[in-house]
Amino acid sequence: MPVSRLGLVVHQGRPLAVRAAEVVREWCKRHDIRCTDIDVWKDQKHRRGGMAEMKHAGNPDLVVTLGGDGTFLRGARIAAKNDAAVLGVDLGKVGFLTEVACSDVEEALEAVHHGSATIEERMTLTMRASRPLEIPSGIDAFLRYGHGPALPPPAVRPESVEGDGWGVALDVNALNDVVLEKLARDHQVSLGVYLAGRLLASYSADAVIVATPTGSTAYSFAAGGPILSPNMEAVVFTPVAPHMTFNRTVVAAPDEPVLLRVLPHSGQAAVSIDGQLRGVLDPGDWIGVYGSLRRLRLVRLRPTDFYGRLRDRFRLTDAPATGIDGEADSVFRPDTPAPPDLAHLRLPPPRSAEFIPDPVACDVPADEARSADDSVG
């Protein structure tokens, strides 16, 4: 895919990201490609919604993010608005979404520009709500103390029909998750949770999470949810600290919507999308979360080794009891071609073929290390 317009998202709290951004700008200059910094709030008090940010950037066909997974999510919310591809440069701590090391930025850009990179599609979530989302005055500053300015509430999509009972359609494409959580520390939020139109249960909990398979390794995992392959499609519902016996995750089909209704005598609830506060619901309000028709297009330079990355990022160790029984090979895959009944499966390359491990982030010199929260990029 030849690149004609590039959008750049930089984690300004990481000096190495700032330096890598100059490399990207120089590459764009040499190739006569327009390069625009997006989702920037250093010199302004307010951030733009995804559609407004995309238009400001001239509708780039490639978005490059320099940071960790939080920075990647900043770029993803913008890229999803017009099917732009996203290239994530890994400068973070976990790195499930980012793709290349900072030292390989130019190589990656050349691969994209000349069509030798592949595009991997990921499921996203979108939303409807009983009313347009709003953030009451004063709550935003309290909830985001110490962080940058908040994103505005999601815009209402034009296909909304007033009073038809289906709520307003919101301009949302969540790559990780949509979270409904309590506002008061000493008061859980009470919710009626409906799957595919049927009441599953009423929950009193700190929060509930609706996640994609990509988001299954984020907040949902921390709350005890399962890990799903990002290559599948599903809607993952996980309660957080529910005051009830049933505290398990439910994995629904991608076409089964999850509706969350704040019960009449509950307290207010905050709506977060990919870690960003986007609205507050009152008792009686509801949101519906469901699989979007839009996919996020991720740039990949090689097949993604998700399970190898899972073992590495979570520092999985083998059971001590297996120590005397021998070591397991890191890859199980015969050197011979796959037989016809296995040819359709996702398999690692044969051991005889060149295997390139997933890239790791460049080390930041100790004197440049700075504390930064990747959850907000």
Sequence and secondary structure as in RCSB ss.txt:
>XXXX:A:sequence
MPVSRLGLVVHQGRPLAVRAAEVVREWCKRHDIRCTDIDVWKDQKHRRGGMAEMKHAGNPDLVVTLGGDGTFLRG
ARIAAKNDAAVLGVDLGKVGFLTEVACSDVEEALEAVHHGSATIEERMTLTMRASRPLEIPSGIDAFLRYGHGPA
LPPPAVRPESVEGDGWGVALDVNALNDVVLEKLARDHQVSLGVYLAGRLLASYSADAVIVATPTGSTAYSFAAGG
PILSPNMEAVVFTPVAPHMTFNRTVVAAPDEPVLLRVLPHSGQAAVSIDGQLRGVLDPGDWIGVYGSLRRLRLVR
LRPTDFYGRLRDRFRLTDAPATGIDGEADSVFRPDTPAPPDLAHLRLPPPRSAEFIPDPVACDVPADEARSADDS
VG
>XXXX:A:secstr
   SEEEEEE TT HHHHHHHHHHHHHHHHTT EEEE S  TT S    HHHHHHHTT  SEEEEEESHHHHHHH
HHHHTTTT EEEEEE SSS SS  EEGGGHHHHHHHHHTT SEEEEEEEEEEEESS     TTHHHHHTTTS   
     B TT  TTSSS EEEEEEESSEEEEEESSTT  EEEEEEETTEEEEEEEESEEEEE TGGGGTHHHHTT 
    TTS  EEEEEES SSS    EEE TTS EEEEE TTS  EEEEETTEEEEEE TT EEEEEEEEEEEEEEE
SS   HHHHHHHHTT    GGGGGG    S    SS   GGGTTS     TTS            GGG     TT
T 
